[in-house]
Amino acid sequence: MKPVKKKKTEEPELEPLCCCEYIDRNGEKNHVAACLCDCQDLDEGCDRWLTCKSVQPETCERIMDTISDRLRIPWLRGAKKVNISIIPPLVLLPVFLHVASWHFLLGVLVLTSLPVLALWYYYLTHRRKEQTLFFLSLGLFSLGYMYYVFLREVVPKGHVGPTQLAVLTCGLFLILLALYRAKKNPGYLNNPASNDKSLSSSQIECLNKKGQEKTKGFPGADVSSSLNNRTLKDDLKVSSRMVAGSPTKVKEDWCAKCQLVRPARAWHCRICGICVRRMDHHCVWINSCVGESNHQAFILALLIFLLTSVYGIMLTLDTICRDRSVFIALFYCPGVYTNYSSALSFTCVWYCVIITAGMAYIFLIQLINISYNVTEREVQQALRQKTGRRRLCGLIVDTGQYNRGFLRNWHQFSTLGTHSFPHPAEDIV
């Protein structure tokens, strides 16, 4: 008799999603219009808040998870999820600046509270080691909104020529291009078994022989691939520690999280969750690390931003305070709050001054670190271990480990990311 063939159970095909539908975190189909329906955590939190009862932190986390999952915009083949950290700058920044334009005291209060709130949010997310798009959204939206106010409130007054407007617009586009370049790969270390491929065939054969010798005498130890891989990793760990003491090879270290051998000055970013070659720091303004491949673009973006911002501030103050110099008009411009247009422009000028001052401080620290051939990560580590020399009230921290002189340090920085150059001398132990 012929065996009876079992019919394969055909799984029902899922219907294609319309532009307003999506699959939520529970794996169920949901609709954008139902974003405020059936949220037990939110109802419970509101009830406890109305009855003056404390809301548990777990409830707040569930509410935020639900809101972030349901915050979507209609898109082709299903609604797209929107990161909730993008929204606050888009809403709060115009509101705060317009409120600050009503009166001088409100301007002082708002412009003082904005940096405080930004620092508080930075330390909150930095302590939790969380990625956030808040600062990237704030930076990009600030550029766009300041340019919009300049076109709407300053240019119509007739004191800004076409050439000046073209220069400012060109500076804005150059900032965006530099930021795009800085957002690219900062020099992530590959995480696969590419380390195994980088070894020579003789080294791999030698390590495999060691693995075979270790497995002899055990029942069923037929040199399985998993055991060989484990042995290979163990030998790599040992070899990386031995290389650190070798006077003729590059100092290397083993990252237990990424499971790879990393070269000197590389570090594991706990926010990005990956090792970065010659890591300087994790920059929240670009939501990425600053490392070997994008450090130059990061410095260029800072420089172009400072020049463009200062130029825009000078054009705006020269328009709304015609009879005074730029520096005097920044602190004393009588009658500026009598006109709402001038008041808004003056408030935006002070907002740009605060942002520019903060970026100028970061730019100065970066120039000092490059001149002494030290990364921000190495500075923080040297301060904790008390191994660095502090100068100028702590503004300069020289570890003395990689410093090869001003010119050689800048020459090495100018050649970062170029693979045609050999390893620098400071990587040799």
Solvent accessible surface area in square Angstrom, and as a share of the most:
residue,aa,sasa,rsa
1,M,239,1.07
2,K,184,0.78
3,P,119,0.75
4,V,139,0.80
5,K,183,0.78
6,K,190,0.80
7,K,189,0.80
8,K,183,0.78
9,T,127,0.74
10,E,159,0.71
11,E,150,0.67
12,P,120,0.76
13,E,163,0.73
14,L,162,0.81
15,E,127,0.57
16,P,123,0.77
17,L,45,0.23
18,C,61,0.37
19,C,61,0.37
20,C,34,0.21
21,E,36,0.16
22,Y,4,0.01
23,I,81,0.41
24,D,18,0.09
25,R,129,0.47
26,N,112,0.58
27,G,56,0.54
28,E,108,0.48
29,K,99,0.42
30,N,34,0.18
31,H,73,0.32
32,V,31,0.18
33,A,86,0.67
34,A,32,0.25
35,C,53,0.31
36,L,148,0.74
37,C,75,0.45
38,D,117,0.61
39,C,13,0.08
40,Q,141,0.63
41,D,28,0.15
42,L,60,0.30
43,D,82,0.43
44,E,79,0.35
45,G,7,0.07
46,C,60,0.36
47,D,86,0.45
48,R,69,0.25
49,W,182,0.64
50,L,123,0.61
51,T,82,0.47
52,C,126,0.76
53,K,118,0.50
54,S,82,0.53
55,V,46,0.27
56,Q,92,0.41
57,P,89,0.56
58,E,101,0.45
59,T,5,0.03
60,C,58,0.35
61,E,113,0.51
62,R,100,0.36
63,I,22,0.11
64,M,94,0.42
65,D,70,0.36
66,T,13,0.08
67,I,64,0.33
68,S,26,0.17
69,D,11,0.06
70,R,40,0.15
71,L,53,0.26
72,R,39,0.14
73,I,85,0.43
74,P,69,0.43
75,W,138,0.49
76,L,146,0.73
77,R,222,0.81
78,G,5,0.04
79,A,7,0.05
80,K,102,0.43
81,K,116,0.49
82,V,30,0.17
83,N,66,0.34
84,I,53,0.27
85,S,13,0.08
86,I,53,0.27
87,I,58,0.29
88,P,46,0.29
89,P,4,0.02
90,L,76,0.38
91,V,82,0.47
92,L,82,0.41
93,L,5,0.02
94,P,25,0.16
95,V,77,0.44
96,F,54,0.22
97,L,0,0.00
98,H,60,0.27
99,V,39,0.23
100,A,0,0.00
101,S,3,0.02
102,W,159,0.56
103,H,98,0.44
104,F,115,0.48
105,L,122,0.61
106,L,62,0.31
107,G,4,0.04
108,V,74,0.43
109,L,116,0.58
110,V,14,0.08
111,L,20,0.10
112,T,83,0.48
113,S,40,0.26
114,L,30,0.15
115,P,45,0.28
116,V,92,0.53
117,L,90,0.45
118,A,22,0.17
119,L,102,0.51
120,W,155,0.54
121,Y,52,0.20
122,Y,60,0.23
123,Y,132,0.50
124,L,37,0.18
125,T,10,0.06
126,H,65,0.29
127,R,164,0.60
128,R,144,0.53
129,K,67,0.28
130,E,79,0.35
131,Q,97,0.43
132,T,11,0.06
133,L,43,0.22
134,F,32,0.13
135,F,5,0.02
136,L,30,0.15
137,S,11,0.07
138,L,22,0.11
139,G,23,0.22
140,L,77,0.38
141,F,52,0.22
142,S,13,0.08
143,L,30,0.15
144,G,41,0.39
145,Y,24,0.09
146,M,28,0.13
147,Y,48,0.18
148,Y,104,0.39
149,V,6,0.04
150,F,12,0.05
151,L,68,0.34
152,R,149,0.55
153,E,31,0.14
154,V,2,0.01
155,V,37,0.21
156,P,93,0.58
157,K,72,0.30
158,G,63,0.60
159,H,84,0.38
160,V,16,0.09
161,G,26,0.25
162,P,118,0.74
163,T,101,0.59
164,Q,65,0.29
165,L,46,0.23
166,A,59,0.46
167,V,78,0.45
168,L,15,0.08
169,T,32,0.19
170,C,70,0.42
171,G,9,0.09
172,L,26,0.13
173,F,124,0.52
174,L,79,0.39
175,I,4,0.02
176,L,72,0.36
177,L,114,0.57
178,A,8,0.06
179,L,36,0.18
180,Y,143,0.54
181,R,103,0.37
182,A,0,0.00
183,K,78,0.33
184,K,98,0.42
185,N,83,0.43
186,P,1,0.01
187,G,9,0.09
188,Y,72,0.27
189,L,12,0.06
190,N,107,0.55
191,N,81,0.42
192,P,82,0.52
193,A,59,0.46
194,S,36,0.23
195,N,33,0.17
196,D,32,0.17
197,K,169,0.72
198,S,91,0.59
199,L,40,0.20
200,S,54,0.35
201,S,93,0.60
202,S,74,0.48
203,Q,89,0.40
204,I,52,0.27
205,E,97,0.44
206,C,65,0.39
207,L,24,0.12
208,N,50,0.26
209,K,111,0.47
210,K,86,0.36
211,G,1,0.01
212,Q,77,0.34
213,E,115,0.52
214,K,118,0.50
215,T,10,0.06
216,K,147,0.62
217,G,86,0.83
218,F,134,0.56
219,P,131,0.83
220,G,77,0.74
221,A,30,0.23
222,D,126,0.65
223,V,50,0.29
224,S,56,0.36
225,S,84,0.54
226,S,66,0.42
227,L,50,0.25
228,N,31,0.16
229,N,77,0.40
230,R,137,0.50
231,T,12,0.07
232,L,13,0.07
233,K,88,0.37
234,D,64,0.33
235,D,20,0.10
236,L,16,0.08
237,K,53,0.23
238,V,76,0.44
239,S,45,0.29
240,S,3,0.02
241,R,157,0.57
242,M,135,0.60
243,V,25,0.14
244,A,31,0.24
245,G,66,0.63
246,S,24,0.16
247,P,101,0.63
248,T,109,0.64
249,K,114,0.48
250,V,27,0.16
251,K,86,0.36
252,E,57,0.26
253,D,70,0.36
254,W,26,0.09
255,C,6,0.03
256,A,71,0.55
257,K,140,0.59
258,C,5,0.03
259,Q,71,0.32
260,L,2,0.01
261,V,29,0.17
262,R,28,0.10
263,P,25,0.15
264,A,17,0.13
265,R,28,0.10
266,A,7,0.06
267,W,76,0.27
268,H,20,0.09
269,C,4,0.02
270,R,146,0.53
271,I,25,0.12
272,C,34,0.20
273,G,48,0.46
274,I,45,0.23
275,C,0,0.00
276,V,0,0.00
277,R,75,0.27
278,R,16,0.06
279,M,15,0.07
280,D,1,0.00
281,H,39,0.18
282,H,26,0.12
283,C,8,0.05
284,V,21,0.12
285,W,62,0.22
286,I,2,0.01
287,N,23,0.12
288,S,8,0.05
289,C,0,0.00
290,V,0,0.00
291,G,0,0.00
292,E,33,0.15
293,S,39,0.25
294,N,0,0.00
295,H,3,0.01
296,Q,68,0.30
297,A,11,0.08
298,F,10,0.04
299,I,18,0.09
300,L,90,0.45
301,A,6,0.05
302,L,13,0.07
303,L,72,0.36
304,I,26,0.13
305,F,33,0.14
306,L,21,0.10
307,L,116,0.58
308,T,20,0.12
309,S,17,0.11
310,V,71,0.41
311,Y,66,0.25
312,G,13,0.12
313,I,20,0.10
314,M,89,0.40
315,L,15,0.07
316,T,11,0.06
317,L,1,0.00
318,D,64,0.33
319,T,7,0.04
320,I,26,0.13
321,C,8,0.05
322,R,126,0.46
323,D,135,0.70
324,R,90,0.33
325,S,62,0.40
326,V,50,0.29
327,F,147,0.61
328,I,92,0.47
329,A,0,0.00
330,L,22,0.11
331,F,126,0.53
332,Y,127,0.48
333,C,16,0.10
334,P,73,0.46
335,G,49,0.47
336,V,9,0.05
337,Y,67,0.26
338,T,122,0.71
339,N,71,0.37
340,Y,99,0.38
341,S,24,0.15
342,S,16,0.10
343,A,1,0.01
344,L,7,0.04
345,S,1,0.01
346,F,16,0.07
347,T,2,0.01
348,C,8,0.05
349,V,5,0.03
350,W,65,0.23
351,Y,11,0.04
352,C,28,0.17
353,V,32,0.18
354,I,52,0.26
355,I,41,0.21
356,T,15,0.08
357,A,62,0.48
358,G,37,0.36
359,M,22,0.10
360,A,40,0.31
361,Y,128,0.49
362,I,52,0.26
363,F,28,0.12
364,L,82,0.41
365,I,26,0.13
366,Q,5,0.02
367,L,53,0.26
368,I,24,0.12
369,N,7,0.04
370,I,5,0.02
371,S,21,0.14
372,Y,46,0.17
373,N,5,0.03
374,V,5,0.03
375,T,1,0.01
376,E,38,0.17
377,R,58,0.21
378,E,27,0.12
379,V,11,0.06
380,Q,77,0.34
381,Q,55,0.24
382,A,4,0.03
383,L,58,0.29
384,R,148,0.54
385,Q,112,0.50
386,K,181,0.77
387,T,89,0.52
388,G,20,0.19
389,R,128,0.47
390,R,152,0.56
391,R,103,0.38
392,L,125,0.62
393,C,145,0.87
394,G,21,0.20
395,L,61,0.30
396,I,18,0.09
397,V,8,0.04
398,D,4,0.02
399,T,29,0.17
400,G,39,0.37
401,Q,98,0.44
402,Y,20,0.08
403,N,48,0.25
404,R,85,0.31
405,G,35,0.34
406,F,124,0.52
407,L,142,0.71
408,R,145,0.53
409,N,3,0.02
410,W,73,0.26
411,H,116,0.52
412,Q,26,0.11
413,F,15,0.06
414,S,70,0.45
415,T,28,0.16
416,L,18,0.09
417,G,30,0.29
418,T,64,0.37
419,H,169,0.75
420,S,102,0.65
421,F,108,0.45
422,P,117,0.74
423,H,108,0.48
424,P,43,0.27
425,A,56,0.43
426,E,14,0.06
427,D,15,0.08
428,I,79,0.40
429,V,83,0.48
